[in-house]
Amino acid sequence: VVHYLDNAATTPVRQAAIDAMVPLWSNEYGNPSGSHRMARAANRVLDDARDVVAESLGAKPGEVVFTAGGTEADNLAIRGMVEIRGGTPVCSAVEHHAILDSVTDLGGRIVGVTTDGRIDLPKLRSVLQAMIADGETPSIVSVMLANNETGVIQPIDEVADVLAEVAPDAVLHTDAVQAMSWVDVAAAASRAQMISISAHKFGGPKGVGALVVRDGLKLKPLLLGGGQERDRRGGTQNVPGIAGMATALAITVANRPSEIARLATLRDHLIDRIVARIDGVHESGVGRLDRTDTSSAMRSHKTANIAHLCFEDIESEALLFLLEKADVMASAASSCASGAQDPSHVLAAMGYDRGLAQGSLRLSLGYITTEADIDAAIESVSSSVERLRSKGR
Ligand code: PLP
C-alpha cells in the first residue's frame, strides 16, 4: 500500500469525474463550436459545467473562462490584464511561480509577508502609495487565497480594503488553486475581480482549469484563435476535461464542510504525535512547537489539509528518501522543478533561515486520506528523523 500524502501536488481523479468524461471521448465527441446536434450536445456539456464552476466561485456563467490549468489561468490574469490596461502588476512574495514569474517578467512589484505567512498589509499600502506618488499605475494586484506549501490563508477582504483605499482602479486577482477544497471560495473571494482554479487539485483531471473574469473587465487573450470563450481564450475547449472538472467540483463543494472537519482532526493528530515523539520541530506560520502545543486554534489561518514542518538538523532530501522507502509519498515543497536545491521562496519570505528551511516537509492530506495513512506517516516521519539525527551525531 502507498500512503499518498502529497495531495497539494495533485489528487487522483474522482470516479464520478472519470464516469462523466469517458463517453465524451468515445461517443459524444462533437466540437462545441459546430452547429449540428452532436456539436450542440457538446456545447450543452460546456454550459452545464460553466454553471457549476460559476456557482462554486460566486460568479456568473459568462464570467468563467476555461483554461488548460492553473498556470494558464494565472498567466492570463496577469499578462492579459497588463497588456490591455498597461501599468505595473503587484503580487505577494509567497505566490506560486505561475504568478510570481509573470509579475517579475513584466517588471512588477513584490510585497513581503509577515512571519505567519500572511501578506504584510501596511507594506502593501505603502508600496501602492509610493508607486502612485511616483506616477506608476498599479494595474493588477494578485494575492493567493491559500498557499501551496504552507496552507496559509490570505486575508483577501483586507487586501480589497487596502485597494479600495489607496488604489481603487487596480484589479484584484486571487489564485484559489489550493483553496477550492478547503475554503468557501465564493465567500472569501467575493471581492476579487479575477479568480484562478485548477481541476487536478480537487479530484479532476490535470491540464484543466478556469479563470473568472468579472463582467465588464477587458482582457487580452494569451491564445488567439477561433474566438472561443467569448474571445478570451482561443482553442477548442477540452470538453471531457471540463466536464470532469465540474463533476469533481460539485462533489468537492458538497463535501467541503465535513471534509474540513475530518481532515483538520487528522492533520492535528499527525502534527501532535510527531511533536510528542521528537524535538526541534517548527510548524510554518506557527513557530517552534513543544509538546504542550496541541490546539488546532493556532492553525485557524491555515487550510485543513497541510502539515508543513521544518526539522532542525535534517535535510529534506534524506528524509523524503526514507519516507518513500516506507511507502509514504510526501514533498519538501522547497526544491524547484529543475531539482536545484534552492530553499523555498515561501519560507525565505517568512524569514526562515536557510538551514531550517532545508529541513522542510509538507504532508498534504486529501479526500482519499485515511487514518491508516496518518498512522503510517507518524511512525515513519518520527523514526526517520530520529535515525537521521542519530547518524548525524
Ligand atoms: N497556483 C497554485 C497555488 C498552485 O498550487 C498550482 C499548482 O501547483 C498552480 C497555481 C498551477 O496549477 P497547474 O498545475 O494546474 O498548472
Residues whose N, C-alpha, C, O or C-beta is under 5 A from the ligand:
A	BS01	PLP	A8 G69 G70 T71 H96 A98 A146 N148 D175 V177 Q178 S198
